[in-house]
Structures are given as structure tokens and as C-alpha cells.
Amino acid sequence: MKIIVPMAGRGSRLRPHTLTIPKPLIPIAGKPIVERLVEDIAEVSQEKIEEVAFIIGDFGQAVEEDLQQIAQRIGAKHSIYHQDKPLGTAHAILCAADSLSGNVMVAFADTLFRADFKLEAEQQGVIWVKSVEDPRAFGVVDTDEQGGIRAFVEKPQEFVSDLAIIGIYYFKDGAYLRKHLQYLIDNDIKDKGEYQLTNALENMRAEGTIFKTGKVQEWLDCGNKNVTVETNARYLEFIKDQELVHQTAQIKNSVIIPPVFIGEKVQITNAVIGPHVSIGANTIVEDSIIKNSLIQEESQINNATLENSMIGNFVSYKGRFEDISIGDYSTYKR
């Protein structure tokens, strides 16, 4: 099994946090979004993951090394491909053409999920979906009485279905997918100005490919600060039975209200932390009350009362703001 991860976008809605690193490397409960995504797919697939192919923008050598390590941690080799222009989902996947063969999972790295089903690899194709209140902003599937997909529609303005495609797909034949993606490019077939994966899926279905739906229980967004903080909280609930406080953390005269993630060599003094707080490695927190927030690495938090907040890396923060988003290498005093 191969996992193809398109992640070339920088994530403008999550600025300032994505000014220094791409959104898929923002940590959720102590691990980058893309690492949590790859791990969860590996668990659902039940197949050995042989390769993880990342499709990125111009993110630099350090990011590529981080992605290599993510693949290695699940026992897979890695490949790096580049998408220079945002030309749509079909174009993004086709950038990894050399990896499109055999059993393939495609997972866009801006979402996380929880599912209690296991992938049946003998299926020709599986599209993971979630029921939503307003499907007009999503690609959706229309299904028959047996659960088979009979149509793919990109952002329907008139109601077709409430089953939104969450951005995770399985294909038994990656080469066949590649053929249909290339067909869109060669014939300049666009929808809303871009090459859309849903058009390739519809062409495959018309030629006889049988697609089924895989319904997830939770679809977790990481699009902006508020939903990323909420996703961090939900994920902490999912993994609260794991050991989430690193053994090197130093906690003095403080109250910890689980679930929380406290990273390596974190120092916490005279503070109340939790619930639903993640604190990255080497961060120092003193004289503060923090709940439902995400603090990254190498930061210093003093005299703070924080809720629904997101603090970047290498931040120096002193104050009494209650809801704030601070990017990397910032200093705030009050």
C-alpha cells in the first residue's frame, strides 16, 4: 500500500502560524497533523505501508527531512514531489505520477478523522465521506440503495447529497487513476477553473469502476486557529488513555487537568494547565492558567490566562489576553 499526500498549500487561513512552516506540520496533541493522518490511515488500511509520497511546495530542505522521518516512523520509504502552481486536486495528485501504481491511498493533509471501519483492499475504490449540514462547499457523492456511488458532484449549488468527500480515497489500481488524471490535463478539462479529482472519479465510474463509501464518525478540520484548537482538544480526548506527559517534563506547584499533552523538557511552575492543552518541547510556563489551547515548542509563557489560544514556536509571552493567536518568534508583553 502507498499513501499519496498532497500538501503543497501553505494554509493562509491559519496565518501567522503557517508563515514559517506549512500547515500539515502544525502539531496536534504533540505530533504534526500529517503524521497523525498517516498513522490513522495505516491503522485503518490493515495493509503494510510501503511508501508515503508527499506533494509539497517550495518548503525547503528542513521540511523535506521532517517528512522523511514521518515516513520512516511507520516503516515506509518516502518520496518528495513538488507542485509549483495550485492547479487543482487532480493536478496535485498527478505530480506524484511515478508513485501511482498498485494499491494507493490518497489523503489531503488538511484534515483528520476518526473511523471504526477497516478498509477492504479488494474493493475497486473507496471514498471516505461525512454527512454535513451544508454540502455546497464540498465535493459530494450520490449513492444508490446498496451504498454504491452513482455520481460525484463538485460543490453543488442545488442539493444532490449531504455526503461530503473528506479528502481520503482508496484505489485498488493506482495506474488506472493516473491514466484518468492525465486525461484531464491532456484535454484541459477543468471545473471552476481547476483540474478536479471528482471529474476523474466520475470518468472512472462511467467506465465501470465500482466505488463504495467509507463513512467516518469524526471529521476534524485544521483550517483556522479556532478549529485547530478544537481539533487539538478532540484528539486529546481520543488518545487520553496514552501517556501524554513526557517523563522529562518538570512540573512544580501546579495542577494538571487531563487530557493534556506536555512535551519533552517542558517546565511548568505555579500554573493550572488543562483540560485540552498541548505544550511543545522545551517550553516554559510560569504563573499561568491555560486551558483549551495549543502552545508549540521553545516558548516562554509568563503571567498568562489563556483559553482558546494558539501560540507558536520561540514565542515570549507575558500578559493577560484570554483568546489569542501568536506566530513564531514573537514577543508580547503587557
C-alpha positions in Angstrom: 0.0 0.0 0.0 1.2 3.5 -0.9 -0.1 6.8 0.7 -0.1 9.9 -1.5 -0.3 13.1 0.5 -0.9 16.3 -1.4 0.1 19.2 0.9 1.5 22.0 -1.3 -0.7 24.7 0.1 0.7 27.0 2.8 -2.6 27.4 4.7 -3.3 31.1 4.5 -6.3 30.8 6.9 -4.0 29.6 9.7 -1.6 32.5 9.5 0.6 33.7 11.2 1.4 30.1 12.2 1.9 29.0 8.6 4.2 31.8 7.7 7.2 29.8 8.9 6.1 26.2 8.5 3.4 24.5 6.2 0.1 23.8 7.9 0.5 20.0 7.8 3.4 20.3 10.2 1.5 22.2 12.8 1.3 19.8 15.9 -1.9 18.3 17.1 -1.6 16.7 20.6 2.2 16.6 20.1 2.5 15.3 16.6 2.3 17.1 13.2 -1.1 17.0 11.5 0.3 15.0 8.6 1.9 12.4 10.9 -1.3 11.8 12.7 -3.1 11.5 9.4 -0.6 8.9 8.0 -0.7 6.9 11.3 -4.5 6.8 11.3 -4.6 5.7 7.6 -2.1 3.0 8.3 -4.3 1.7 11.1 -7.5 1.7 9.0 -5.9 0.2 5.9 -4.6 -3.0 7.6 -2.0 -3.2 4.9 1.7 -2.7 5.2 2.6 0.9 4.1 5.5 0.6 1.6 5.8 4.3 0.6 4.5 7.7 1.6 4.7 10.2 -1.2 4.4 13.9 -0.2 3.5 16.5 -2.8 4.8 19.9 -1.5 5.5 23.4 -2.5 8.8 25.2 -2.0 9.1 24.4 1.7 12.8 23.9 2.0 15.2 21.1 3.0 14.3 21.1 6.7 10.6 20.3 5.9 11.6 17.5 3.5 13.8 16.0 6.2 10.9 16.1 8.6 8.6 14.3 6.1 11.3 11.7 5.6 11.3 11.0 9.3 7.5 10.8 9.4 7.5 8.0 6.7 10.3 6.2 8.5 8.5 6.1 11.8 5.8 4.0 10.2 8.3 1.8 8.5 7.9 3.2 5.0 10.1 4.8 2.4 9.4 8.4 1.4 9.2 10.3 -1.9 9.0 14.0 -2.4 7.3 15.7 -5.3 6.7 19.4 -6.0 3.6 21.2 -7.2 4.7 24.7 -8.3 1.3 26.1 -9.1 -2.1 25.5 -7.4 -4.0 24.0 -10.4 -6.4 21.8 -8.6 -6.7 18.4 -6.8 -6.2 16.3 -9.9 -3.1 18.1 -10.9 -1.7 17.9 -7.3 -2.1 14.1 -7.2 -0.7 13.7 -10.7 2.5 15.4 -9.6 3.3 12.0 -7.8 2.7 10.1 -11.1 5.8 7.9 -10.5 4.2 6.6 -7.3 0.7 6.0 -8.7 0.7 2.2 -9.1 -0.7 -0.7 -7.2 -2.9 -0.1 -4.1 -3.0 3.6 -3.3 -4.5 5.8 -0.6 -4.8 9.5 -1.4 -5.1 11.7 1.7 -5.1 15.5 1.6 -3.2 16.8 4.6 -5.6 19.4 5.9 -8.0 17.1 7.8 -8.0 14.4 10.5 -10.6 11.8 11.1 -11.9 9.0 13.4 -13.4 5.9 11.9 -14.3 2.5 13.2 -14.2 0.6 9.9 -11.3 -1.3 8.3 -10.5 -0.9 4.6 -11.3 -3.8 2.4 -8.4 -3.7 -0.1 -10.3 -5.9 -2.6 -12.7 -3.0 -3.3 -12.1 -1.2 -6.5 -12.4 2.2 -4.9 -13.5 3.7 -1.5 -14.3 7.3 -1.0 -14.5 8.5 2.6 -17.4 10.7 3.4 -19.2 12.5 6.3 -22.7 13.9 6.4 -22.7 17.7 6.6 -25.4 20.3 7.1 -24.4 22.5 4.1 -22.8 20.5 1.3 -22.4 23.4 -1.1 -18.8 24.0 -0.2 -17.7 20.4 -0.7 -17.4 17.7 -3.3 -20.2 15.2 -2.6 -21.3 11.7 -3.6 -24.7 10.5 -4.6 -25.3 6.9 -3.6 -27.7 4.1 -4.6 -29.7 1.9 -2.2 -26.7 -0.5 -1.9 -24.3 2.2 -0.9 -22.6 2.3 -4.3 -21.6 5.7 -5.6 -23.5 6.7 -8.7 -22.3 10.3 -9.1 -19.6 12.7 -8.0 -20.5 16.4 -7.9 -18.1 19.2 -7.1 -19.6 21.9 -4.8 -23.3 21.5 -5.9 -25.4 24.7 -5.5 -28.6 22.6 -5.7 -29.0 19.7 -3.3 -27.6 16.4 -4.6 -26.4 14.7 -1.4 -25.3 15.6 2.1 -22.4 13.1 2.0 -19.3 15.3 1.7 -16.0 13.9 0.4 -13.5 14.5 3.3 -10.4 14.1 1.1 -9.3 10.5 1.7 -9.6 7.9 -1.1 -8.6 4.3 -1.8 -7.8 3.0 -5.3 -7.0 -0.6 -6.0 -5.3 0.3 -9.2 -3.2 3.5 -8.9 -2.1 3.3 -12.6 -5.7 3.5 -13.7 -6.2 6.6 -11.6 -3.1 8.1 -13.1 -4.5 7.5 -16.6 -7.7 9.4 -15.8 -5.8 12.3 -14.1 -3.6 12.6 -17.2 -6.7 12.6 -19.4 -8.0 15.8 -17.7 -4.6 17.5 -18.1 -4.2 16.5 -21.7 -7.7 17.6 -22.7 -7.7 20.7 -20.4 -10.8 19.6 -18.7 -11.4 22.0 -15.8 -14.2 22.6 -13.3 -14.4 26.1 -11.6 -11.0 26.9 -13.2 -9.1 23.9 -11.9 -8.4 20.2 -12.6 -10.7 18.4 -10.2 -10.2 14.9 -8.9 -14.0 14.5 -8.9 -14.0 14.7 -12.7 -11.5 11.9 -12.9 -13.6 9.8 -10.4 -16.7 10.4 -12.5 -15.0 9.2 -15.6 -13.7 6.1 -13.9 -17.1 5.4 -12.6 -18.6 5.8 -16.1 -16.1 3.2 -17.4 -17.2 0.7 -14.8 -15.2 1.3 -11.6 -17.3 0.5 -8.6 -16.8 3.0 -5.8 -18.1 2.5 -2.3 -18.3 4.9 0.6 -16.4 4.7 3.9 -18.2 6.8 6.5 -16.2 8.4 9.3 -17.6 9.3 12.7 -15.5 12.4 13.1 -14.1 14.8 10.5 -11.7 17.3 12.1 -10.7 20.4 10.3 -7.4 22.3 10.8 -8.3 25.3 8.6 -8.0 28.2 11.0 -7.0 28.9 14.6 -10.3 28.2 16.2 -11.0 24.9 14.6 -7.3 23.8 15.0 -7.6 24.4 18.8 -10.9 22.5 18.7 -9.3 19.6 16.8 -6.4 19.5 19.3 -9.0 19.2 22.1 -10.9 16.4 20.3 -7.7 14.5 19.5 -6.6 14.7 23.2 -9.9 13.0 24.1 -9.3 10.3 21.6 -5.8 9.4 23.0 -6.3 10.3 26.6 -5.5 6.7 27.7 -2.0 7.1 26.4 0.9 8.5 28.3 0.8 12.2 27.3 3.2 13.8 29.8 6.8 13.3 28.9 9.0 11.8 31.6 11.5 14.7 31.3 8.8 17.4 32.0 9.3 19.3 35.2 6.1 20.2 37.0 6.2 22.2 40.2 3.4 23.6 42.4 1.0 23.2 39.6 -2.3 21.5 38.8 -2.7 19.4 35.6 -6.2 18.7 34.4 -6.3 16.0 31.8 -6.4 15.4 29.0 -3.2 17.4 28.2 -0.1 16.8 26.2 3.1 18.0 27.8 6.3 17.6 25.7 9.9 16.8 26.4 11.7 19.1 28.9 8.7 21.3 29.4 8.9 23.3 32.7 5.7 24.3 34.4 5.7 26.3 37.7 2.8 27.8 39.7 0.3 27.0 37.0 -3.0 25.4 36.2 -2.9 23.5 32.9 -5.9 21.9 31.2 -8.1 20.5 30.1 -7.3 20.2 26.4 -3.9 21.8 26.3 -0.9 20.8 24.3 2.5 22.2 25.2 5.5 21.5 22.9 9.1 20.6 23.9 11.3 23.0 25.9 8.5 25.4 26.6 8.5 27.2 30.0 5.1 28.1 31.6 5.1 30.1 34.9 2.3 31.8 37.0 -0.3 31.0 34.4 -3.8 29.5 33.9 -4.1 27.8 30.5 -7.0 25.7 29.1 -8.2 24.6 25.7 -5.1 25.9 24.0 -2.2 24.8 21.8 1.4 26.0 22.6 4.3 24.9 20.4 8.0 24.5 21.1 10.7 26.6 22.7 8.3 29.3 24.0 8.1 31.1 27.4 4.7 31.9 28.9 4.5 34.1 32.0 1.6 35.5 34.0 -0.9 34.4 31.4 -4.6 33.5 31.4 -5.2 31.7 28.1 -8.2 29.9 26.6 -9.0 29.0 23.0 -5.5 30.2 22.1 -2.7 29.2 19.8 0.9 30.1 20.5 3.8 29.4 18.0 7.4 28.4 18.4 10.0 30.6 20.1 7.4 33.0 21.5 8.0 35.2 24.6 4.6 36.0 26.1 3.7 38.0 29.2 0.2 39.2 29.6 -3.4 38.7 30.3 -5.0 38.1 26.9 -7.7 35.4 27.1 -8.0 34.4 23.4 -5.0 35.0 21.2 -3.1 33.6 18.2 0.6 34.4 18.1 3.0 33.2 15.4 6.6 32.1 15.7 9.4 34.3 17.0 7.1 36.9 18.5 7.3 38.8 21.8 4.3 40.1 23.6 4.3 41.9 26.9 1.5 43.7 28.8 
